[in-house]
Amino acid sequence: MGSHRKERVRELLKRAIGEAIRREIPVGSAGLVSVNDVELARDLRVARVFVSILGNSEQQQNGLTALQQHRARLQDLVAKSVDLRYTPQLRFVVDDSIQRGDRVLKLIEELERATPDT
């Protein structure tokens, strides 16, 4: 399959999954869930959905649990909005790259403050 088609499918799924999550998962108990990326298997039958969950640690845990509990419903909503031969099985993965990036930026700022200007 051409990489251009796979990229289009990936973007369509990312948008559809994000919309389904916004409709099905309440923000109050689960935090704000955002879809960062979708990684597709070669045959498009499995999609790893990288999500970030903003909120306190309890909301983050509740958010991941809610995603796993509502996976079938979310997959059904995606199937109705994206026309594919096979709807990929959704597997949710917490993406902590934003937190790691923030930590790196803070470390760089601390180093810049600690280094005297010459």
Secondary structure as a PSIPRED ss2 file (coil, helix, strand):
# PSIPRED VFORMAT (PSIPRED V4.0)

   1 M C   1.000  0.000  0.000
   2 G C   1.000  0.000  0.000
   3 S H   0.000  1.000  0.000
   4 H H   0.000  1.000  0.000
   5 R H   0.000  1.000  0.000
   6 K H   0.000  1.000  0.000
   7 E H   0.000  1.000  0.000
   8 R H   0.000  1.000  0.000
   9 V H   0.000  1.000  0.000
  10 R H   0.000  1.000  0.000
  11 E H   0.000  1.000  0.000
  12 L H   0.000  1.000  0.000
  13 L H   0.000  1.000  0.000
  14 K H   0.000  1.000  0.000
  15 R H   0.000  1.000  0.000
  16 A H   0.000  1.000  0.000
  17 I H   0.000  1.000  0.000
  18 G H   0.000  1.000  0.000
  19 E H   0.000  1.000  0.000
  20 A H   0.000  1.000  0.000
  21 I H   0.000  1.000  0.000
  22 R H   0.000  1.000  0.000
  23 R H   0.000  1.000  0.000
  24 E H   0.000  1.000  0.000
  25 I C   1.000  0.000  0.000
  26 P C   1.000  0.000  0.000
  27 V H   0.000  1.000  0.000
  28 G H   0.000  1.000  0.000
  29 S H   0.000  1.000  0.000
  30 A H   0.000  1.000  0.000
  31 G C   1.000  0.000  0.000
  32 L E   0.000  0.000  1.000
  33 V E   0.000  0.000  1.000
  34 S E   0.000  0.000  1.000
  35 V E   0.000  0.000  1.000
  36 N E   0.000  0.000  1.000
  37 D E   0.000  0.000  1.000
  38 V E   0.000  0.000  1.000
  39 E E   0.000  0.000  1.000
  40 L E   0.000  0.000  1.000
  41 A C   1.000  0.000  0.000
  42 R C   1.000  0.000  0.000
  43 D C   1.000  0.000  0.000
  44 L C   1.000  0.000  0.000
  45 R C   1.000  0.000  0.000
  46 V E   0.000  0.000  1.000
  47 A E   0.000  0.000  1.000
  48 R E   0.000  0.000  1.000
  49 V E   0.000  0.000  1.000
  50 F E   0.000  0.000  1.000
  51 V E   0.000  0.000  1.000
  52 S E   0.000  0.000  1.000
  53 I E   0.000  0.000  1.000
  54 L E   0.000  0.000  1.000
  55 G C   1.000  0.000  0.000
  56 N C   1.000  0.000  0.000
  57 S H   0.000  1.000  0.000
  58 E H   0.000  1.000  0.000
  59 Q H   0.000  1.000  0.000
  60 Q H   0.000  1.000  0.000
  61 Q H   0.000  1.000  0.000
  62 N H   0.000  1.000  0.000
  63 G H   0.000  1.000  0.000
  64 L H   0.000  1.000  0.000
  65 T H   0.000  1.000  0.000
  66 A H   0.000  1.000  0.000
  67 L H   0.000  1.000  0.000
  68 Q H   0.000  1.000  0.000
  69 Q H   0.000  1.000  0.000
  70 H C   1.000  0.000  0.000
  71 R H   0.000  1.000  0.000
  72 A H   0.000  1.000  0.000
  73 R H   0.000  1.000  0.000
  74 L H   0.000  1.000  0.000
  75 Q H   0.000  1.000  0.000
  76 D H   0.000  1.000  0.000
  77 L H   0.000  1.000  0.000
  78 V H   0.000  1.000  0.000
  79 A H   0.000  1.000  0.000
  80 K H   0.000  1.000  0.000
  81 S H   0.000  1.000  0.000
  82 V C   1.000  0.000  0.000
  83 D C   1.000  0.000  0.000
  84 L C   1.000  0.000  0.000
  85 R C   1.000  0.000  0.000
  86 Y C   1.000  0.000  0.000
  87 T C   1.000  0.000  0.000
  88 P C   1.000  0.000  0.000
  89 Q E   0.000  0.000  1.000
  90 L E   0.000  0.000  1.000
  91 R E   0.000  0.000  1.000
  92 F E   0.000  0.000  1.000
  93 V E   0.000  0.000  1.000
  94 V E   0.000  0.000  1.000
  95 D C   1.000  0.000  0.000
  96 D C   1.000  0.000  0.000
  97 S H   0.000  1.000  0.000
  98 I H   0.000  1.000  0.000
  99 Q H   0.000  1.000  0.000
 100 R H   0.000  1.000  0.000
 101 G H   0.000  1.000  0.000
 102 D H   0.000  1.000  0.000
 103 R H   0.000  1.000  0.000
 104 V H   0.000  1.000  0.000
 105 L H   0.000  1.000  0.000
 106 K H   0.000  1.000  0.000
 107 L H   0.000  1.000  0.000
 108 I H   0.000  1.000  0.000
 109 E H   0.000  1.000  0.000
 110 E H   0.000  1.000  0.000
 111 L H   0.000  1.000  0.000
 112 E H   0.000  1.000  0.000
 113 R H   0.000  1.000  0.000
 114 A H   0.000  1.000  0.000
 115 T C   1.000  0.000  0.000
 116 P C   1.000  0.000  0.000
 117 D C   1.000  0.000  0.000
 118 T C   1.000  0.000  0.000
